[in-house]
Amino acid sequence: MSQEEGKTPVDTPPKQQKEEEQKSSGTYEAGCHCGYIRFSVTLTPALPQYKVLNCNCSACTRFGYLLVYPEASAVTWHNDSRARCSNYRFNTKAKDQMFCKHCGASIGIDFREVHAPKHIYGISVRTFFDVDLDSLTYEKLDGRNMVRPAGDLSGQYWDEEAQRLK
């Protein structure tokens, strides 16, 4: 399986269902554990028909991600919650891993720079309120064996103030 330069399997939303299934949509309230971050997500197709990505790469495993991929226009951040998210970048430094700075809950991934000019989020359904995770349909991805290792960054370090490698 070939990958576009610099993109990992988790950067690309899974192929969704047939067109007729995509006509249905659903809106879901979501947020972190402590309530500091709140948002709503509209998915097409609706969650019962959506294939949620369950990847076993190191990031998805450690952050507990089970991802859906709405466009930014389908995500409504309440009380400026996107700005409230703390962000973590690793490897290519091209995407924000969003989390709550108060309770530590993993929210998802902001793919703004990866898919420009299209703005897509990878939102963890674990943040959705009142969703039975066992009732969802998952697309498993063996990211552990598909993601290329990071390039050799020996002798370089991340300068937090300059937001670049030095």
Secondary structure in CASP SS format (residue, H / E / C, confidence):
PFRMAT SS
TARGET T0000
AUTHOR 0000-0000-0000
METHOD secondary structure of the structure
MODEL  1
M C 1.00
S C 1.00
Q C 1.00
E C 1.00
E C 1.00
G C 1.00
K C 1.00
T C 1.00
P H 1.00
V H 1.00
D H 1.00
T C 1.00
P C 1.00
P C 1.00
K C 1.00
Q C 1.00
Q C 1.00
K C 1.00
E H 1.00
E H 1.00
E H 1.00
Q H 1.00
K C 1.00
S C 1.00
S C 1.00
G E 1.00
T E 1.00
Y E 1.00
E E 1.00
A E 1.00
G E 1.00
C C 1.00
H C 1.00
C C 1.00
G C 1.00
Y C 1.00
I C 1.00
R E 1.00
F E 1.00
S E 1.00
V E 1.00
T E 1.00
L E 1.00
T C 1.00
P C 1.00
A C 1.00
L H 1.00
P H 1.00
Q H 1.00
Y C 1.00
K E 1.00
V E 1.00
L E 1.00
N E 1.00
C E 1.00
N C 1.00
C C 1.00
S H 1.00
A H 1.00
C H 1.00
T H 1.00
R H 1.00
F H 1.00
G C 1.00
Y C 1.00
L C 1.00
L E 1.00
V E 1.00
Y C 1.00
P C 1.00
E E 1.00
A H 1.00
S H 1.00
A H 1.00
V E 1.00
T E 1.00
W E 1.00
H E 1.00
N C 1.00
D C 1.00
S H 1.00
R H 1.00
A H 1.00
R H 1.00
C E 1.00
S E 1.00
N E 1.00
Y E 1.00
R C 1.00
F C 1.00
N C 1.00
T C 1.00
K C 1.00
A C 1.00
K C 1.00
D E 1.00
Q E 1.00
M E 1.00
F E 1.00
C E 1.00
K C 1.00
H C 1.00
C C 1.00
G C 1.00
A C 1.00
S E 1.00
I E 1.00
G E 1.00
I E 1.00
D E 1.00
F C 1.00
R C 1.00
E C 1.00
V C 1.00
H C 1.00
A C 1.00
P C 1.00
K C 1.00
H C 1.00
I E 1.00
Y E 1.00
G E 1.00
I E 1.00
S E 1.00
V H 1.00
R H 1.00
T H 1.00
F E 1.00
F C 1.00
D C 1.00
V C 1.00
D C 1.00
L H 1.00
D H 1.00
S H 1.00
L C 1.00
T E 1.00
Y E 1.00
E E 1.00
K E 1.00
L E 1.00
D C 1.00
G H 1.00
R H 1.00
N H 1.00
M H 1.00
V C 1.00
R C 1.00
P C 1.00
A C 1.00
G C 1.00
D C 1.00
L C 1.00
S C 1.00
G C 1.00
Q C 1.00
Y C 1.00
W E 1.00
D E 1.00
E C 1.00
E C 1.00
A C 1.00
Q C 1.00
R E 1.00
L E 1.00
K C 1.00
END
